[in-house]
Amino acid sequence: MTAPSTADPAELARAYYDALDAGDYDRLAALLDPAFVQRRPDRTFEGRDRFVAFMRDERPMTDTTHAVDAVYPHGPGVAVRGRLLDAEGDEVFAFVDVFSVDSGRLSSLATYARGDDG
């Protein structure tokens, strides 16, 4: 697995969405620290391999795009505000992702999501 070409947190976050939307799971894995953890409203994924396996094989919608509306790069990590869009371009939900970066890789992600109900 090749190390990311950048240690810039904002570029790492954008590369994360690009890899996920393209279905490039090898690239996605390369961006993540082996001990990567994602915490989201419905579950927690511990470990890069578990997270990538879910994104590749188990998530209910794979034909989606992350529309990044703003990137907040200042701090120990980076925050991103955006929307998940379905195949037709309709908004599934809005989100804020807060990434932590360690040694040039994404080490954790806290996802906060809002759907149509609030």
C-alpha positions as CSV (number, residue, x, y, z in Angstrom):
1,M,0.0,0.0,0.0
2,T,1.5,3.3,-1.1
3,A,1.7,6.1,1.4
4,P,-0.3,9.2,0.6
5,S,1.4,11.8,-1.6
6,T,0.5,14.7,0.8
7,A,0.4,15.3,4.5
8,D,-1.8,18.3,4.2
9,P,-5.0,17.6,6.2
10,A,-7.3,19.3,3.7
11,E,-5.8,17.5,0.7
12,L,-6.1,14.2,2.6
13,A,-9.8,14.8,3.3
14,R,-10.5,15.6,-0.3
15,A,-8.5,12.6,-1.4
16,Y,-10.7,10.5,1.0
17,Y,-13.9,11.5,-0.7
18,D,-12.4,11.2,-4.2
19,A,-11.3,7.6,-3.5
20,L,-14.6,6.7,-1.9
21,D,-16.7,8.1,-4.7
22,A,-14.5,6.4,-7.3
23,G,-14.6,3.1,-5.6
24,D,-10.8,3.1,-5.3
25,Y,-10.6,1.1,-2.1
26,D,-6.8,0.6,-2.4
27,R,-6.3,4.3,-2.5
28,L,-8.8,4.8,0.4
29,A,-6.9,2.3,2.5
30,A,-3.6,4.1,1.7
31,L,-5.0,7.3,3.1
32,L,-6.0,5.7,6.4
33,D,-3.8,4.8,9.4
34,P,-4.0,1.1,10.2
35,A,-5.7,2.0,13.6
36,F,-8.3,4.3,11.8
37,V,-11.6,4.7,13.7
38,Q,-14.8,6.2,12.4
39,R,-17.5,7.2,14.8
40,R,-20.9,8.0,13.3
41,P,-24.4,8.3,14.6
42,D,-25.4,4.7,13.8
43,R,-22.1,2.8,14.5
44,T,-18.4,2.8,15.0
45,F,-15.8,1.1,12.8
46,E,-12.5,0.2,14.4
47,G,-9.5,-0.5,12.2
48,R,-8.7,0.5,8.6
49,D,-9.5,-3.0,7.2
50,R,-12.9,-3.1,8.8
51,F,-13.8,0.3,7.6
52,V,-12.7,-0.3,4.0
53,A,-14.5,-3.7,4.0
54,F,-17.7,-2.0,5.0
55,M,-17.4,0.7,2.4
56,R,-16.5,-1.8,-0.3
57,D,-18.8,-4.7,0.5
58,E,-21.6,-3.7,2.9
59,R,-22.8,-0.2,2.7
60,P,-26.4,0.0,1.4
61,M,-25.8,2.7,-1.2
62,T,-22.6,2.7,-3.3
63,D,-23.7,4.8,-6.3
64,T,-23.3,8.1,-4.3
65,T,-21.2,11.2,-4.5
66,H,-19.9,13.4,-1.7
67,A,-20.5,17.1,-2.5
68,V,-18.0,19.0,-0.4
69,D,-19.4,22.4,0.4
70,A,-16.6,23.7,2.7
71,V,-13.3,22.5,4.2
72,Y,-12.1,24.0,7.5
73,P,-8.4,23.1,7.4
74,H,-7.1,24.9,10.6
75,G,-6.6,22.9,13.7
76,P,-5.1,19.6,14.6
77,G,-7.1,18.0,11.8
78,V,-9.7,19.1,9.3
79,A,-13.5,19.5,9.2
80,V,-15.6,19.1,6.1
81,R,-19.2,20.2,5.6
82,G,-21.0,18.5,2.7
83,R,-23.9,16.5,1.4
84,L,-24.2,12.9,0.3
85,L,-26.0,12.7,-3.1
86,D,-27.6,9.7,-4.7
87,A,-27.2,8.5,-8.3
88,E,-29.8,11.1,-9.4
89,G,-28.0,13.9,-7.6
90,D,-30.6,14.2,-4.8
91,E,-29.5,14.9,-1.3
92,V,-29.5,11.8,1.0
93,F,-28.3,13.7,4.0
94,A,-26.0,16.6,5.0
95,F,-22.9,15.9,7.0
96,V,-20.0,17.3,8.9
97,D,-16.9,15.1,9.1
98,V,-14.1,15.8,11.5
99,F,-10.8,14.1,10.6
100,S,-7.8,13.7,12.8
101,V,-4.4,13.3,11.1
102,D,-1.4,11.5,12.4
103,S,1.9,10.9,10.5
104,G,0.4,11.9,7.2
105,R,-2.6,9.7,7.3
106,L,-6.2,10.0,8.4
107,S,-6.3,8.5,11.9
108,S,-9.9,9.0,12.9
109,L,-13.2,10.4,11.6
110,A,-16.2,11.6,13.5
111,T,-19.3,11.9,11.3
112,Y,-22.3,14.1,12.2
113,A,-25.2,13.7,9.8
114,R,-28.6,15.3,9.3
115,G,-31.4,14.0,7.1
116,D,-34.6,15.5,6.0
117,D,-36.1,15.1,9.5
118,G,-33.9,17.6,11.1
